[in-house]
């Protein structure tokens, strides 16, 4: 029932009221984008201001009559409020206006319901919708009612409202059970990646910042990307190869928005746990949007709420193709750590720079050196090639591989300890190999 949608867009009235007592106000322009993303056809936009919302209708009687006149004049089927309405306010407005009324939370839930494609995504959206609608149930009919006296007059013993509440509670319990299974499967996948020493990179950011476009540019995954809010709902994971580092997993996630409904944060916790468990967050920002500083604050609020605030973060300022005279470049903080990369996912400018910076953040200090690998230790040689550590190679008369490599210092240390070989000078290493003809596993010949 939650995924039924009309074939065409619905004529709707948009209502945005500035409340003086609110410290954080909703964005009127973003509200219109949300309505369009949901498939609505706005025919009137009514704005106003109040000191405090009214208890019955949220808006005053004068503004209420103005909305009612707009509904009658345009034949609107729906009125959207850019605010959170209480269940009683929503019911009172529907009764007075004689049409459906949705608040901001209901509108966002509707968009999520349209975008959900995977089984997990549909479960999460349905859970959020059920939690939201459980307090907004109406008594549609009374054929189920309290028991009455007399033969043949004994009813089911509960009202329709009570029956609906019980059914919803049972469905919520079933969905939570299914999502717990999904959460367990994701945890198994994360443990497998940890055992395989594969890092996870998660794309986060405000909705419509270009996360899916960047994801496609890095992975050639062909994920759905569009210039609309919440184009991506289902998370997608792909493998990428990082220069001088090796394979990593990158995840595309749902976009955030200001005042993201609490039901969505809770329902999507199974998906958002992928973000909290990541080794690195790429915070994608629409650099061409003048409101991007406020959007970044909203994203960081949600990250803190899902326990991902402590995960290392790299800011990726996207869409520089929309900014005059802006070239791809890297900004570092006072300690020299990469802070912000400027690029364009659409044109591909700056993608190589981004991959290099990701490698620096994940690998730490890169060491350039030459390794001497014995002929029988081809397995190690294959591993070095698989991770992209080898820059050049030559073979001496004894069949030893001279590999010029560039790799993280911790990987070099692990390789040397694994084979019990310490770091040697070039002359000593050559002499040991030539004189004793020992088939050593790995030796450092020279340091660049």
FENKA-V816842 format. One record per run of one state. SS is the DSSP state (alpha for helix, beta for strand, coil for the rest). FROM is the first residue (numbers start at 0). LEN is the number of residues. If there is no record, write none. Layout:
ss = {SS,SS}
from = {FROM,FROM}
len = {LEN,LEN}
This chain:
ss = {coil,beta,coil,alpha,coil,beta,coil,beta,coil,beta,coil,alpha,coil,beta,coil,alpha,coil,beta,coil,alpha,coil,alpha,coil,alpha,coil,beta,coil,alpha,coil,beta,coil,beta,coil,beta,coil,alpha,coil,alpha,coil,beta,coil,alpha,coil,beta,coil,alpha,coil,beta,coil,beta,coil,alpha,coil,beta,coil,alpha,coil,beta,coil,beta,alpha,coil,beta,coil,alpha,coil,beta,coil}
from = {0,10,19,27,37,40,50,53,54,57,58,60,74,77,81,86,97,99,102,103,115,118,133,159,195,198,206,210,219,235,242,245,252,255,256,261,267,268,276,279,286,291,305,312,318,319,322,328,332,337,342,350,363,365,373,377,386,389,395,400,408,419,422,423,425,436,441,447}
len = {10,9,8,10,3,10,3,1,3,1,2,14,3,4,5,11,2,3,1,12,3,15,26,36,3,8,4,9,16,7,3,7,3,1,5,6,1,8,3,7,5,14,7,6,1,3,6,4,5,5,8,13,2,8,4,9,3,6,5,8,11,3,1,2,11,5,6,1}
